[in-house]
Amino acid sequence: MTDTPKSESPLFESKAFDEPSIFTPESLLENARNQKELPERSVPDVCVLDPDGDIVRQLVEAGDARKDPTWPGYHTDLYRFRRNGDEFGIVGCAVGAPFAVLIAEQLFASGCQFLVSVTSSGQIIPKDDPPYFVLIERALRDEGTSHHYSPSARFATLDADLRDRVSAACRSVSRPVYTGTTWTTDAPFRETQAAIDRARSEEILAVEMEAAALYTLASERGYPIVCFAFVTNEMGQGDAEFEKGEADGSKAALEVVDAAASIWRNWE
């Protein structure tokens, strides 16, 4: 028997991408329900990932969202809320590629049909004065999670038809929404000048922590996922950093969620 050659990093060794996982989200959820004595209940067809947690906090404080007591996730709470007569599910504080994909897998296994992520981001190439949004059309895969799902292409990409439709729908959003490329990293405190210069050379607009992994999951599983970067800061280099606007940016963030969801609900 010949040993498989080993690279310097196991991250880039053969992953047998076509081989199914022994551990599945369905198994995790089933065992969680059994342990917690919970009934099985589908999540809403449109769900939201809110890594910062600001949208969830504002909805709860306003009395517009309620925690779902049947959500079996070990690490998170799922809240339900309504917009324009439609129900949404939302999970807050799922920060970073591993956590975002962990929750996304569970949501799709629980009945989610369309997922929107809105995450705060650092400005690389200025498009406007923060805060503003970037509809992420592709993301640099400078994180680990995506490399367990798909071979090492440099970028993960949003479906072109979905991109065009969501971009058009976002014209009604009160904050500017640009379409462009982001850099997904697992290490926000290693955003060095050399790394930033590289990102600028590739016309990258912002840096965030989830999109490359979520788009790789979307491509490999056939899941419709749309990611927005909410550019709120210049990575600590500006005078007024991390200011998101009214209600910690949740009002504007819900507008982009509404825009994306309207495309999905009216898809022909």
Backbone torsions as a table, in degrees:
resi	resn	phi	psi	omega
1	MET	NA	130.5	-178.4
2	THR	-95.4	130.4	177.8
3	ASP	-70.6	142.6	174.9
4	THR	-68.8	131.0	178.7
5	PRO	-57.9	139.6	-177.7
6	LYS	-105.9	134.2	175.7
7	SER	-83.2	177.6	178.0
8	GLU	-67.2	-27.6	178.8
9	SER	-125.0	131.2	177.9
10	PRO	-64.6	-18.1	179.4
11	LEU	-58.7	-31.5	-175.1
12	PHE	-107.4	10.7	172.4
13	GLU	-76.9	165.5	-177.3
14	SER	-55.5	131.3	-177.7
15	LYS	-108.3	-2.7	-176.9
16	ALA	50.5	60.6	-170.7
17	PHE	-59.4	-26.7	-179.1
18	ASP	-84.1	-6.7	-178.0
19	GLU	-85.4	130.3	-179.9
20	PRO	-67.2	153.7	177.9
21	SER	-77.7	141.1	174.3
22	ILE	-69.0	-39.7	179.8
23	PHE	-95.6	125.5	-174.6
24	THR	-124.3	157.2	176.0
25	PRO	-63.6	-34.4	178.4
26	GLU	-60.9	-41.8	179.0
27	SER	-65.1	-44.2	178.6
28	LEU	-58.6	-47.5	-177.1
29	LEU	-66.4	-40.7	179.5
30	GLU	-61.9	-44.7	179.7
31	ASN	-67.6	-36.3	177.6
32	ALA	-64.2	-42.3	178.2
33	ARG	-62.3	-42.2	179.7
34	ASN	-62.9	-44.6	-178.5
35	GLN	-66.9	-37.4	-176.6
36	LYS	-93.7	-1.5	-178.9
37	GLU	54.9	53.8	-178.4
38	LEU	-108.0	145.3	173.2
39	PRO	-75.6	158.4	175.8
40	GLU	-82.9	129.0	-179.6
41	ARG	-144.8	131.9	179.7
42	SER	-70.8	147.0	172.2
43	VAL	-80.3	165.0	175.5
44	PRO	-58.5	155.7	-175.9
45	ASP	-69.4	-25.4	174.6
46	VAL	-112.9	124.6	-179.7
47	CYS	-125.1	160.2	-175.5
48	VAL	-128.5	136.1	167.9
49	LEU	-100.7	128.0	-176.2
50	ASP	-124.4	77.7	-173.6
51	PRO	-54.8	-36.3	-179.4
52	ASP	-76.3	-24.0	-178.5
53	GLY	82.1	-0.1	-176.6
54	ASP	-68.4	-37.8	-179.4
55	ILE	-65.1	-46.3	179.2
56	VAL	-59.0	-48.0	-177.3
57	ARG	-60.3	-43.9	-178.6
58	GLN	-67.6	-40.0	177.8
59	LEU	-62.9	-43.5	-179.3
60	VAL	-66.6	-44.7	-179.7
61	GLU	-61.6	-33.7	179.3
62	ALA	-82.3	-3.6	-178.2
63	GLY	75.3	19.6	-176.1
64	ASP	-98.9	-3.0	179.9
65	ALA	-135.9	147.2	177.8
66	ARG	-129.9	142.9	179.2
67	LYS	-71.6	134.9	178.9
68	ASP	-83.8	111.7	-177.0
69	PRO	-72.7	-9.3	-179.0
70	THR	-97.2	-2.3	179.2
71	TRP	-69.6	123.0	-171.9
72	PRO	-91.9	0.4	-175.6
73	GLY	-56.3	136.2	-179.1
74	TYR	-72.4	-29.9	-167.1
75	HIS	-108.7	-5.8	-170.2
76	THR	-142.6	166.6	168.0
77	ASP	-113.0	141.9	173.5
78	LEU	-105.8	130.0	175.6
79	TYR	-111.5	149.6	176.7
80	ARG	-114.1	138.9	176.1
81	PHE	-148.7	164.7	-177.5
82	ARG	-119.8	142.9	174.9
83	ARG	-138.0	124.4	177.4
84	ASN	53.3	36.8	176.8
85	GLY	86.2	-4.9	-178.8
86	ASP	-107.9	144.6	179.7
87	GLU	-91.3	141.1	175.9
88	PHE	-125.1	154.6	167.1
89	GLY	-110.7	148.4	-179.9
90	ILE	-144.4	139.0	176.0
91	VAL	-122.3	126.6	-178.9
92	GLY	-98.1	158.4	170.0
93	CYS	63.5	26.2	173.4
94	ALA	-87.3	77.6	-171.6
95	VAL	-88.7	134.1	173.9
96	GLY	91.7	155.8	-174.3
97	ALA	-58.4	-49.0	-178.3
98	PRO	-59.9	-44.6	-177.9
99	PHE	-68.6	-43.1	-179.0
100	ALA	-60.6	-43.4	-179.7
101	VAL	-71.7	-37.5	175.3
102	LEU	-54.4	-46.6	-178.1
103	ILE	-74.8	-40.1	178.9
104	ALA	-58.9	-43.9	178.3
105	GLU	-59.3	-42.4	-179.8
106	GLN	-68.0	-38.2	179.5
107	LEU	-64.8	-45.3	179.8
108	PHE	-67.7	-32.3	175.9
109	ALA	-71.1	-14.4	-176.8
110	SER	-106.5	9.8	175.2
111	GLY	112.5	-4.3	175.1
112	CYS	-61.4	139.3	178.4
113	GLN	-113.8	-19.3	-176.8
114	PHE	-152.9	131.7	-174.2
115	LEU	-124.5	133.4	177.0
116	VAL	-120.7	130.9	175.9
117	SER	-116.1	133.3	176.6
118	VAL	-127.7	110.5	-173.6
119	THR	-125.6	141.7	176.9
120	SER	-69.5	149.2	-170.5
121	SER	-144.5	158.1	176.4
122	GLY	-96.6	140.3	-178.5
123	GLN	-74.1	131.4	174.0
124	ILE	-107.9	-62.4	172.5
125	ILE	-107.1	119.1	-177.3
126	PRO	-65.1	133.8	171.1
127	LYS	-112.6	-18.0	-175.3
128	ASP	-172.1	179.4	170.5
129	ASP	-82.1	128.0	177.9
130	PRO	-60.1	150.2	4.8
131	PRO	-92.2	146.0	173.0
132	TYR	-154.2	171.0	-175.8
133	PHE	-110.0	150.3	167.6
134	VAL	-120.5	119.8	167.3
135	LEU	-75.0	113.4	-171.8
136	ILE	-79.1	113.8	178.2
137	GLU	-92.4	-23.5	171.8
138	ARG	-157.1	154.8	-175.6
139	ALA	-136.5	132.2	177.0
140	LEU	-67.2	129.2	-173.3
141	ARG	-87.1	66.2	178.5
142	ASP	-100.0	47.6	177.4
143	GLU	-142.5	178.6	-174.1
144	GLY	-98.2	-33.0	-169.1
145	THR	-60.6	-44.8	-175.9
146	SER	-60.8	-27.4	-176.5
147	HIS	-76.4	-5.8	172.1
148	HIS	-91.8	-9.1	-177.9
149	TYR	-107.7	-26.8	-171.4
150	SER	-154.9	149.0	176.0
151	PRO	-54.8	165.2	-164.7
152	SER	-83.4	62.9	165.3
153	ALA	-64.8	154.0	-174.3
154	ARG	-71.9	-36.2	-176.1
155	PHE	-123.3	150.8	167.2
156	ALA	-105.6	141.8	-166.5
157	THR	-128.8	141.5	173.4
158	LEU	-76.5	139.9	175.4
159	ASP	-51.0	131.1	-172.0
160	ALA	-64.4	-40.7	-180.0
161	ASP	-65.4	-44.2	177.8
162	LEU	-62.8	-42.3	177.9
163	ARG	-56.5	-49.9	-176.0
164	ASP	-64.0	-41.2	-178.4
165	ARG	-69.1	-43.2	180.0
166	VAL	-67.9	-39.9	178.1
167	SER	-58.6	-43.5	178.5
168	ALA	-64.5	-40.3	-179.1
169	ALA	-66.9	-27.9	-176.8
170	CYS	-77.3	-2.9	177.9
171	ARG	-64.7	-20.2	-179.8
172	SER	-88.9	-4.1	-177.7
173	VAL	-73.1	141.8	-174.6
174	SER	-69.2	-34.1	175.5
175	ARG	-89.7	150.0	177.5
176	PRO	-60.1	140.7	175.4
177	VAL	-125.6	112.9	178.5
178	TYR	-102.4	156.0	176.1
179	THR	-108.6	131.0	-178.6
180	GLY	-177.4	-165.9	-172.8
181	THR	-103.2	142.6	173.3
182	THR	-122.7	169.0	176.6
183	TRP	-112.9	119.6	177.4
184	THR	-97.5	123.4	-179.6
185	THR	-127.2	152.0	171.9
186	ASP	-91.6	-8.2	-170.1
187	ALA	-129.7	79.7	-176.2
188	PRO	-62.8	-24.4	179.1
189	PHE	-92.1	17.0	169.5
190	ARG	-122.5	32.3	174.4
191	GLU	-84.4	77.7	-175.4
192	THR	-78.1	168.2	178.5
193	GLN	-62.7	-38.7	178.6
194	ALA	-62.4	-41.7	179.6
195	ALA	-67.9	-38.6	178.3
196	ILE	-66.8	-41.1	177.8
197	ASP	-62.5	-39.9	176.6
198	ARG	-62.1	-44.2	-179.9
199	ALA	-61.8	-42.5	179.2
200	ARG	-63.7	-35.5	179.6
201	SER	-65.9	-20.8	178.4
202	GLU	-102.5	16.4	176.6
203	GLU	57.9	40.1	177.6
204	ILE	-85.2	132.9	-174.3
205	LEU	-88.4	-33.2	-172.1
206	ALA	-155.5	162.5	177.3
207	VAL	-117.1	136.1	-179.9
208	GLU	-146.4	-169.9	-168.9
209	MET	-128.4	5.5	-173.9
210	GLU	-132.0	-30.8	-162.5
211	ALA	-61.4	-42.3	-176.8
212	ALA	-60.5	-41.5	179.8
213	ALA	-69.8	-41.5	179.9
214	LEU	-65.7	-40.0	179.3
215	TYR	-70.9	-32.4	175.3
216	THR	-67.7	-43.9	173.8
217	LEU	-56.2	-46.3	-179.4
218	ALA	-58.0	-45.8	-178.4
219	SER	-65.9	-43.3	-175.6
220	GLU	-75.4	-31.9	-176.7
221	ARG	-101.5	-9.9	-176.4
222	GLY	75.1	27.7	179.9
223	TYR	-91.9	135.1	173.6
224	PRO	-80.6	113.2	-179.2
225	ILE	-133.0	133.6	177.2
226	VAL	-123.3	131.1	-178.7
227	CYS	-117.1	134.1	174.2
228	PHE	-116.6	138.3	169.5
229	ALA	-99.4	124.1	176.8
230	PHE	-97.0	99.8	-173.7
231	VAL	-77.9	109.0	-173.1
232	THR	-119.3	-5.0	-172.7
233	ASN	-156.1	164.6	175.7
234	GLU	-108.8	38.3	179.4
235	MET	57.1	43.0	175.6
236	GLY	79.7	11.1	-175.7
237	GLN	-102.3	-7.2	-178.4
238	GLY	-98.8	177.4	-177.7
239	ASP	-82.7	-33.6	-177.8
240	ALA	-125.9	86.0	-172.7
241	GLU	-94.4	149.3	171.6
242	PHE	64.4	23.3	174.5
243	GLU	-87.0	122.8	-173.6
244	LYS	-105.5	-10.8	-178.8
245	GLY	99.8	-160.6	-173.9
246	GLU	-56.3	133.5	178.6
247	ALA	53.7	44.3	-178.9
248	ASP	54.3	32.7	176.8
249	GLY	81.2	-0.9	-174.0
250	SER	-68.4	-32.6	179.0
251	LYS	-62.6	-48.6	179.5
252	ALA	-66.7	-38.8	179.6
253	ALA	-62.6	-39.5	178.3
254	LEU	-67.9	-26.6	175.5
255	GLU	-65.6	-41.3	179.3
256	VAL	-72.4	-32.4	174.0
257	VAL	-62.3	-45.6	178.6
258	ASP	-59.3	-43.7	-178.6
259	ALA	-61.5	-47.4	-180.0
260	ALA	-65.1	-43.6	-178.5
261	ALA	-63.9	-35.7	180.0
262	SER	-62.8	-35.3	177.2
263	ILE	-65.2	-45.7	-178.5
264	TRP	-65.8	-44.0	-176.2
265	ARG	-69.5	-23.1	-179.0
266	ASN	-110.9	20.5	-177.7
267	TRP	-64.2	135.2	178.1
268	GLU	-118.2	NA	NA
